[in-house]
Amino acid sequence: MLMIRLQRTGRKHEPTFRLVLTDSKNSTKSGKYLEILGSYDPRHKDLAIIHADKVKHWVSKGAQLSDTVHNMLITKKIITGKKINVLPRKTPIKKEETVAATPVAAATEVVAA
Protein backbone atom coordinates (compact mmCIF):
# COMPACT_ATOMS: atom_id res chain seq x y z
CA MET A 1 0.00 0.00 0.00
CA LEU A 2 1.30 3.43 -0.89
CA MET A 3 1.57 6.01 1.85
CA ILE A 4 2.15 9.77 1.85
CA ARG A 5 4.12 10.72 4.95
CA LEU A 6 6.88 12.92 6.31
CA GLN A 7 10.53 11.89 6.12
CA ARG A 8 12.90 13.71 8.43
CA THR A 9 15.95 15.36 6.93
CA GLY A 10 18.29 17.99 8.31
CA ARG A 11 20.84 18.10 11.08
CA LYS A 12 20.51 17.57 14.81
CA HIS A 13 18.14 20.08 16.41
CA GLU A 14 17.40 21.56 12.95
CA PRO A 15 14.63 19.36 11.58
CA THR A 16 13.24 19.66 8.08
CA PHE A 17 10.88 17.20 6.50
CA ARG A 18 10.15 15.90 3.03
CA LEU A 19 6.64 14.98 2.03
CA VAL A 20 7.20 11.66 0.25
CA LEU A 21 5.24 8.89 -1.42
CA THR A 22 6.54 5.54 -0.23
CA ASP A 23 5.50 1.97 0.35
CA SER A 24 3.96 1.59 3.81
CA LYS A 25 6.27 -1.35 4.57
CA ASN A 26 9.37 0.84 4.25
CA SER A 27 10.74 2.31 7.44
CA THR A 28 10.55 6.07 7.83
CA LYS A 29 14.33 6.13 8.14
CA SER A 30 15.05 3.83 5.20
CA GLY A 31 15.34 6.69 2.72
CA LYS A 32 13.38 4.75 0.08
CA TYR A 33 10.62 6.69 -1.62
CA LEU A 34 8.91 6.80 -4.99
CA GLU A 35 8.37 10.55 -5.32
CA ILE A 36 8.94 13.76 -3.39
CA LEU A 37 5.66 15.67 -3.04
CA GLY A 38 6.87 18.67 -1.05
CA SER A 39 8.83 19.87 1.95
CA TYR A 40 8.09 21.28 5.40
CA ASP A 41 10.18 23.27 7.86
CA PRO A 42 8.57 23.31 11.33
CA ARG A 43 10.80 26.16 12.49
CA HIS A 44 9.25 28.40 9.82
CA LYS A 45 5.55 27.56 9.72
CA ASP A 46 4.95 29.48 6.50
CA LEU A 47 7.74 27.56 4.75
CA ALA A 48 5.74 24.51 3.65
CA ILE A 49 5.97 23.67 -0.03
CA ILE A 50 3.35 21.13 -1.06
CA HIS A 51 2.66 20.11 -4.67
CA ALA A 52 -1.12 19.91 -4.32
CA ASP A 53 -1.76 18.50 -7.80
CA LYS A 54 0.64 15.59 -7.22
CA VAL A 55 -0.84 14.87 -3.77
CA LYS A 56 -4.40 14.84 -5.14
CA HIS A 57 -3.30 12.60 -8.02
CA TRP A 58 -1.80 9.97 -5.70
CA VAL A 59 -4.72 10.12 -3.25
CA SER A 60 -7.07 9.48 -6.19
CA LYS A 61 -4.91 6.45 -7.09
CA GLY A 62 -5.43 5.04 -3.55
CA ALA A 63 -2.44 6.33 -1.57
CA GLN A 64 -3.13 6.71 2.15
CA LEU A 65 -2.18 9.80 4.17
CA SER A 66 -0.46 9.66 7.54
CA ASP A 67 -2.40 11.43 10.29
CA THR A 68 0.06 14.32 10.50
CA VAL A 69 0.07 14.85 6.73
CA HIS A 70 -3.74 14.68 6.72
CA ASN A 71 -3.90 17.48 9.31
CA MET A 72 -1.32 19.55 7.41
CA LEU A 73 -3.26 19.28 4.14
CA ILE A 74 -6.47 20.34 5.89
CA THR A 75 -4.66 23.35 7.39
CA LYS A 76 -3.35 24.34 3.94
CA LYS A 77 -6.89 23.82 2.53
CA ILE A 78 -5.71 21.27 -0.05
CA ILE A 79 -8.27 18.71 1.17
CA THR A 80 -11.42 19.11 3.23
CA GLY A 81 -12.48 17.22 6.33
CA LYS A 82 -11.89 17.05 10.06
CA LYS A 83 -8.49 16.93 11.67
CA ILE A 84 -7.37 13.71 13.34
CA ASN A 85 -6.08 13.68 16.92
CA VAL A 86 -2.49 12.41 16.65
CA LEU A 87 -1.61 12.74 20.33
CA PRO A 88 -1.96 9.68 22.53
CA ARG A 89 -4.86 9.54 24.94
CA LYS A 90 -4.14 10.33 28.55
CA THR A 91 -4.84 7.48 30.93
CA PRO A 92 -6.83 8.37 34.04
CA ILE A 93 -4.82 8.36 37.26
CA LYS A 94 -6.10 5.83 39.79
CA LYS A 95 -6.37 7.24 43.26
CA GLU A 96 -4.85 5.02 45.94
CA GLU A 97 -7.21 6.40 48.58
CA THR A 98 -10.33 4.93 46.97
CA VAL A 99 -8.64 1.59 46.32
CA ALA A 100 -7.33 1.36 49.91
CA ALA A 101 -10.64 2.47 51.48
CA THR A 102 -12.70 -0.27 49.85
CA PRO A 103 -10.99 -3.35 51.47
CA VAL A 104 -11.07 -1.71 54.92
CA ALA A 105 -14.83 -1.15 54.66
CA ALA A 106 -15.37 -4.77 53.55
CA ALA A 107 -13.27 -6.08 56.47
CA THR A 108 -15.32 -4.15 59.05
CA GLU A 109 -18.57 -5.58 57.65
CA VAL A 110 -17.27 -9.14 58.03
CA VAL A 111 -16.20 -8.52 61.66
CA ALA A 112 -19.57 -6.95 62.52
CA ALA A 113 -21.52 -9.91 61.19
C-alpha positions as CSV (number, residue, x, y, z in Angstrom):
1,M,0.0,0.0,0.0
2,L,1.3,3.4,-0.9
3,M,1.6,6.0,1.9
4,I,2.2,9.8,1.9
5,R,4.1,10.7,4.9
6,L,6.9,12.9,6.3
7,Q,10.5,11.9,6.1
8,R,12.9,13.7,8.4
9,T,15.9,15.4,6.9
10,G,18.3,18.0,8.3
11,R,20.8,18.1,11.1
12,K,20.5,17.6,14.8
13,H,18.1,20.1,16.4
14,E,17.4,21.6,13.0
15,P,14.6,19.4,11.6
16,T,13.2,19.7,8.1
17,F,10.9,17.2,6.5
18,R,10.2,15.9,3.0
19,L,6.6,15.0,2.0
20,V,7.2,11.7,0.2
21,L,5.2,8.9,-1.4
22,T,6.5,5.5,-0.2
23,D,5.5,2.0,0.3
24,S,4.0,1.6,3.8
25,K,6.3,-1.4,4.6
26,N,9.4,0.8,4.2
27,S,10.7,2.3,7.4
28,T,10.5,6.1,7.8
29,K,14.3,6.1,8.1
30,S,15.1,3.8,5.2
31,G,15.3,6.7,2.7
32,K,13.4,4.8,0.1
33,Y,10.6,6.7,-1.6
34,L,8.9,6.8,-5.0
35,E,8.4,10.5,-5.3
36,I,8.9,13.8,-3.4
37,L,5.7,15.7,-3.0
38,G,6.9,18.7,-1.0
39,S,8.8,19.9,2.0
40,Y,8.1,21.3,5.4
41,D,10.2,23.3,7.9
42,P,8.6,23.3,11.3
43,R,10.8,26.2,12.5
44,H,9.2,28.4,9.8
45,K,5.6,27.6,9.7
46,D,4.9,29.5,6.5
47,L,7.7,27.6,4.7
48,A,5.7,24.5,3.7
49,I,6.0,23.7,0.0
50,I,3.3,21.1,-1.1
51,H,2.7,20.1,-4.7
52,A,-1.1,19.9,-4.3
53,D,-1.8,18.5,-7.8
54,K,0.6,15.6,-7.2
55,V,-0.8,14.9,-3.8
56,K,-4.4,14.8,-5.1
57,H,-3.3,12.6,-8.0
58,W,-1.8,10.0,-5.7
59,V,-4.7,10.1,-3.3
60,S,-7.1,9.5,-6.2
61,K,-4.9,6.4,-7.1
62,G,-5.4,5.0,-3.6
63,A,-2.4,6.3,-1.6
64,Q,-3.1,6.7,2.2
65,L,-2.2,9.8,4.2
66,S,-0.5,9.7,7.5
67,D,-2.4,11.4,10.3
68,T,0.1,14.3,10.5
69,V,0.1,14.9,6.7
70,H,-3.7,14.7,6.7
71,N,-3.9,17.5,9.3
72,M,-1.3,19.6,7.4
73,L,-3.3,19.3,4.1
74,I,-6.5,20.3,5.9
75,T,-4.7,23.4,7.4
76,K,-3.3,24.3,3.9
77,K,-6.9,23.8,2.5
78,I,-5.7,21.3,0.0
79,I,-8.3,18.7,1.2
80,T,-11.4,19.1,3.2
81,G,-12.5,17.2,6.3
82,K,-11.9,17.0,10.1
83,K,-8.5,16.9,11.7
84,I,-7.4,13.7,13.3
85,N,-6.1,13.7,16.9
86,V,-2.5,12.4,16.7
87,L,-1.6,12.7,20.3
88,P,-2.0,9.7,22.5
89,R,-4.9,9.5,24.9
90,K,-4.1,10.3,28.5
91,T,-4.8,7.5,30.9
92,P,-6.8,8.4,34.0
93,I,-4.8,8.4,37.3
94,K,-6.1,5.8,39.8
95,K,-6.4,7.2,43.3
96,E,-4.9,5.0,45.9
97,E,-7.2,6.4,48.6
98,T,-10.3,4.9,47.0
99,V,-8.6,1.6,46.3
100,A,-7.3,1.4,49.9
101,A,-10.6,2.5,51.5
102,T,-12.7,-0.3,49.8
103,P,-11.0,-3.3,51.5
104,V,-11.1,-1.7,54.9
105,A,-14.8,-1.2,54.7
106,A,-15.4,-4.8,53.6
107,A,-13.3,-6.1,56.5
108,T,-15.3,-4.2,59.1
109,E,-18.6,-5.6,57.7
110,V,-17.3,-9.1,58.0
111,V,-16.2,-8.5,61.7
112,A,-19.6,-6.9,62.5
113,A,-21.5,-9.9,61.2
